[in-house]
Amino acid sequence: MVSKCANSACSATFRYMHEGTLFHLPIESAASEKAASYDPRTLESFWLCGECSRKMTIISDTSGIVVVPLQQR
């Protein structure tokens, strides 16, 4: 469940769907190491508040979920 802004430097709390941006990103499951016969990815939700979403986005890369400035995208 989303409760606060994904930007660790921000303390904004999630209250309304119309404020900020909600991201749904695939997350690799720990079970994928044990059984590769099914798709181990699950979607996880992340939220950036209105202020942070004007300057940042959330991406999934080899190091995990990362909040990056928009110009580095």
Secondary structure as the mmCIF struct_conf table of DSSP 4:
data_model
#
loop_
_struct_conf.conf_type_id
_struct_conf.id
_struct_conf.beg_label_comp_id
_struct_conf.beg_label_asym_id
_struct_conf.beg_label_seq_id
_struct_conf.end_label_comp_id
_struct_conf.end_label_asym_id
_struct_conf.end_label_seq_id
STRN STRN1 LYS A 4 LYS A 4
BEND BEND1 ALA A 6 ASN A 7
TURN_TY1_P TURN_TY1_P1 SER A 8 ALA A 9
HELX_LH_PP_P HELX_LH_PP_P1 ALA A 12 ALA A 12
STRN STRN2 THR A 13 THR A 13
HELX_LH_PP_P HELX_LH_PP_P2 PHE A 14 PHE A 14
TURN_TY1_P TURN_TY1_P2 MET A 17 HIS A 18
BEND BEND2 GLU A 19 GLY A 20
STRN STRN3 THR A 21 GLU A 28
HELX_RH_3T_P HELX_RH_3T_P1 ALA A 30 GLU A 33
TURN_TY1_P TURN_TY1_P3 LYS A 34 LYS A 34
BEND BEND3 SER A 37 TYR A 38
STRN STRN4 ARG A 41 LEU A 48
HELX_RH_AL_P HELX_RH_AL_P1 GLY A 50 SER A 53
TURN_TY1_P TURN_TY1_P4 ARG A 54 LYS A 55
STRN STRN5 MET A 56 ASP A 61
TURN_TY1_P TURN_TY1_P5 THR A 62 SER A 63
STRN STRN6 GLY A 64 PRO A 69
HELX_RH_3T_P HELX_RH_3T_P2 LEU A 70 GLN A 72
#
